[in-house]
Amino acid sequence: MPVIVQKYGGSSVATIEKIGQVADRVVAAKKSGYDVCVVVSAMGKTTDELLALAKKASNSAAEPPRRELDMLLTTGERVSMALLSIAIHSRGESAISFTGSQSGIITNDRHFDARIIEVRPHRVEDELSRGRIVIIAGYQGMSYRREITTLGRGGSDTTAVAMAAALGAERCEIYSDVDGVYTGDPRVVEAAQHLPELGLATLQEMAEAGAKVLNAQAVEWARKEKIAIYARKTSDDPNAPRPKETIAREETTTAATASVRGIVGQDRVARITGPRSALSALVGTSARIDLALYDLATAGQEISALVPLLNVPDWEAKKGDLASVPYLTISEGHALVSVIGQGFTAGDNGRFLSTLEKAKIELLSFTSGPLRMSALVDREALSEAQRVLHADFVVA
């Protein structure tokens, strides 16, 4: 039978009742003629709660070691996978749960933000061939040194897409509490419009700029392996003739005609500035402490870089390492707002800057490329920046 991979986020499995609803949907997919592989996140806010426990255990004297964080945080998905497997069994279908390592997810040797380098789904394939539904703990894998690793926030998306590629799945369905991708965050922008289809290149740019609907590494895998992603809402009727969804694939009929596809905001961004003479030391120190830099640039005798803090649980320690580089200045309390599209011109850049200036929103930095225009602003101005840019570039 053809294979589909389904992924359910934390809000979809937050309670036993919701896990039961997911089990119903999974069993329905199985009975409709598919072999089904399911990837699950931890229940609700479990990951945040475990991180808080780790902070308490460290007595705030030092940042918890990333290796031990991985050992701790991976327990959240193990709870979800086992409970879902039990719920499916109670509905008369055979299911089996696997951790990331048991399902063949091999990563590099980084902790907390590892990257998948290979998938060996032999046990998954064996169980699918026996007619079982396979439940996989998302967000986690095993390094080539046999260490437990995690894939960063939203990493369950990456697990699902990578597994879909390894299994030759017909599609990868991503379920959450929203029914696809919008032109803006509906919680911030009331006029946000649903996007029924989207190109994967644009979706990856949105994810890398901070859109929460999908993990950037997951979209990267989808582009490389040509996997179609269906973003859906868990609570929607699975039997509806045309469910509301966003289908993301490499080529779409709208990709060639739409210049602007969305407005994206990314909260909690740190900024690093300094003289050009500090560039080599900054890059070398960042590599040594495993800190990813975003929008690293030089202008004349100055350098600047951004650090999105979502996947940096030990920021205080890393900030201390960066402070050892002479003449660097590190500032926090920033956010990044971006317009995502294609073929931006100098006129678009001017319009972007003018829109924020009219709203009296101060820009700390501005970058532009073929698919993205971004500005660094104060965190307090992020929501308003998203609204005015959406009104000017999407609604207008």
N, C-alpha and C positions, 0 to 999 in steps of 0.2 A: 504494500500500500504506500501511497505518497506520504512523505513526512512533513509535518508542520512543527515549528517551535513556537511556543507561547511563553511570554515573560509577564509576570505579575509583580508590580511594585509593592512597596511597604503598605501603602494605603489600601491596596486591594486585599491584603491578607492581615489586616490590623486586628481582627477579632476572629473568634471561632466561627461566628455566623458568616463573616465574609469569606473565610476559608471554605465553608460549606458552599457558598455561591460560586466560588472559583472551581471547586470540585464538580459542581453541576455543569459548568461551562466546559470543563476539560472532558468529562464523560460524554457530553453531547458531541464534541469534536471527534472523539474516538468512534462513537456510533455512526457518525456521518461518513466514515470510511477512511480515516487517516491514522497513521501511526503518530502518536503525540509525545513530544518531549517538552517538559515544562520547566522553566527557570523561575525561581522565586527569590524575592528579597526578604529581609528580616521584617518581622511584624511591626507595623506602625513606626514609632520613634525608637525602636529597640537600639539601633546603632548609636543614636545620640545619648541614650540612657547608659549604654555600656561605656561610651567615651567619658561621660560624667563620672562613672564609677572609677575609671582609670585615673582621672584627675584627683579624685579623693584619695585613692590608694597611694598616690605619689606625694600626698601632703603638700602639693604645690611647691615642693622644694626643687623639683626637677621635672622636665617633660618625660612622660612615660616612654620607654623604648619602643620604637616602631615595631620591632619583632614581636614584642609582647602584646602590643595593640592588635596585631594581626591574629595572634592566637586567641585573643579575647573576642574581637569583633566577629570572627567567622562563626561563633556559636549562634549568632542571631539567625542566620540563614538555615542552619541545621535544624533549629526548632521549626521554622516554617515548612521545610521540605518534609520532615517527618509527619507533622500534623496534616499536611495536604495529602500525603500518601495514605495515611490512616483514613481520612475522609473519603478518598476515592475507593478504598477497599470496602467501606461501609455501603457504597452505592453499587457494589457488585462487579466492579472492574479490578483487575490486578494491576498493582503499581509498586514501584520500588524507588527508593530515594538514594541519591549519591551526593557526596561532597564534591567540591571542585576538583580535588586531587583524584578521587575515585572515578570521576567522569573523564579524566584525561586532559584537564586544562593545565598546560605547562607555561610558566611565566619566566621572565627574567628575575634577577636576584634583588629586586627592590622591594621594600616593605611599604605598605599603605597606599602606594600608587604604582603597583607593578603593571607591566604590559604583557599581554599574552604573546608568546612566540610560536606556539604550536598547540594543536588539539589532537589528542589520540583517543577517539571516542569508542574504543573497542568494546568496553563493557556496556556502553549505551546501546550500541548496535546489536549486541547479543540479546539484550533484554527486549528491545523493540521487535526483533525477529521472533521472540517468544510470545508476542502479543501484549506485552506489558506497557503501561504508561510509565515513562521515566521522569522522575522529579529530580532536578539538579539545584543545589545551593548556588545561587548567583554570587557575584562580587568576589569570588575567591578562586585560588588555584594553588599550584605547587611549583616552586622554582626548580631549576635543574639541579640544585643542591638539596632537594627534597625538604625545603622549608615551606611552611604554610605562608601564603601571601594574599593580599587583597588588592583590588584593582582600582581603588579610588572611588569617590562618590559617584553613584550612577553606574557602577561597574557591572551590575547585573545585566544591563543592556548589552554590554560587551560580551559577557558570557553567552547570552542568547544568540547574538548575531554570529559569533565565532562558532558556536555549536551548530547553528543552521548551515553555515558554510561547510563544516566538516561532515555533516550528515547528508549534504546535498538536498536540503529541505526545499519544499516548494515555496515557502515564504516564512518570514519571521514576524509574529504578531506581538506588539508591545502594548500591554494593558496598564492603564493608570486611572487616576481620577479625572482626567480630561480626555475629550474625544478627538484628540489629534493635535496638530500644530496650528497656532494662530499667528496673525501678523503682529501681535503684541501679547504681553502677559495679561490674560483676562482679569486677573485680580487687581491690576494696576490701570489698564487701559480699557475703559468701558466699550469703546468702539472697535475693539479687536475683532478681526474677521477670520473665520475658519478657512484653512487652506486644504482643499480636498486632495491635491497632489503637489509634489515638491521634488525638485532635483536633489540628489544626494550631495552634490558639491555645495549647494546653497544650505542644505540642512547641516552639513558639517561645519560650515562657517558660523551658522547660528549657534550650534552647540559649543564651539570653541569660544564664542563671544559671551557665553554664559546662559544660553537658553536651557531651561531645566527639563524640557520634554524628552530629550535623549542625550546620552553620553557621547562625547565627541569621538572617543576611541571606537565606540560601537559603529558609528556612521563610517569611520575610516575603514573598518573591516567590511562593512556592507559595500562600500565603493570598490574595494580591492577584489572582493569575491562575487560582486554583482548580485547581491542579495536584496530582494524587495522587502521593505519594512512597512508594516501596516500598524499605524498608531491608533489605538481604540480606547474607549472608556469601558471599564470593567462592568459597570452597572447597566450598560445599554443592553437591549434585547438582542441576544445572539441570533434569533430567528427572524429579525427584521429583514425585509427584502433588500434594503440598501442601507446598511448601518453607516452612521456618520463616522468618518475616519479620515485620516491622512495617509495616502499611499506615497511612499518615497522610493524612487528608483533612479537609476543613473540617467535616464532620459525621460522627460515628461513633455507633454504637449504645451504646457504653459511656460516652461522654463525659458524658452527662447523669446517670449513676448513680454514677460513681466520684469521691469527693471528693479523694483523694490519689493522684497518679499516679507520683510519683518523688521521690527524694532526690538532690540534685545538689551537687557540690563544685567550687569554683573556686580553684585554687592561685595563688600569687603576686599578691597584691592589696595596693596601697598605700593608705594612708588620709591624707586631708587634713583638718585641723581648724583652726578659728580664730574670731575674733570676727565678728559679723554685719556689722560695718563693712567687712570685707574681701571681702564677697560679690561686689560689682561688679568689683573688681580681679581676683578669682579667675576669674570667668566670662570677663572680657575677655582675660586672659592665656591661659586655656585655648583660647579661640577663635583667638587669634593664633598659638599654637604647634601648633594642630591636635591637641589632646589631649581625648579624650572622657572626661567625668566620669560616674560611675555612682552612683545613689542620692544625688544632691545634695539636701541637706535643711537646713532651719533649725529651731532649737529655742531659743526665747527669744532670747538674745543670742549664740548660738553657731551655727556652720555646720559641716557635715561633708560629705565626698564621698569616693568610692572610685575607684580607677584600676586596673582589671584590666590586668596588664602583658604579657599574651601577645602583643598586637599593638603593643607600644611598644618597638621595638628601640633607640631612642635615648632611653631613659628618663633616663639620667644627665644628658643635656643639658637635657631638659625639666624635670627636677627642679631644675636650676640656675635656669631661668627662673621657676619657681614660687617659689623661695626669695627672689626679688626682691620678692615681694608681702609687705609688712610684716605681722607677727604670725601668719603661717601656720605650722603645724607639720605636717611630713610624716613619717610612720612607715611602715616596711616589715615584711616577715616575717609578713604576715597571709594569711588565706584566708576564703572566703565559703562557707557551707553553707546550702542552701535546701531547703525542702519545697515541692513544686510540686503544685497541685491547683486546686480552685475552691471558692468560697463559704466561705472561712475565717471563723471567728467569734472572738469574744473568748476563748471557751473553748479554741479551737485554739491561740491565741497563748499562753495560760497553760500549756497542755500542752507546747508547744514549749520554752518557757523552763524549765519544771520538768524536762523530760527532760535538757537540757544541764546544769542545776544539779545533778541527781542524779549525773551522770557527772563532776562537778567540772570542767566545761569553762567557762572564763571567757568571757563575751560582752563584746566591745568596743563593739558597736552592734547594734541590732535594728530591722528594718523589716518591715512587713506590708502586704499588699494582697489583692485578691480572688483572685489566682492564685498568690501566692508569699509565703512567710515566710522571711526570711533573717537570719542572724547572722554578724557578723564575729568570727573567732576566730584564735588563733595557728596558724601553718602546721602545727606539730607535732601539733595537736589535730584536724586536719581529718578524718583517716581515722576516728578514734574517734567524732567527731561524726556522720559519715555513718552509721556502724553503729548507734549508739544511736537516732538519729531514725528510721532504717529499721525497726528492731525495734519502735518504739513506734507509728509512724504507718502502716506498710505491713503488717508481719507480724501485729501484734496484732489 
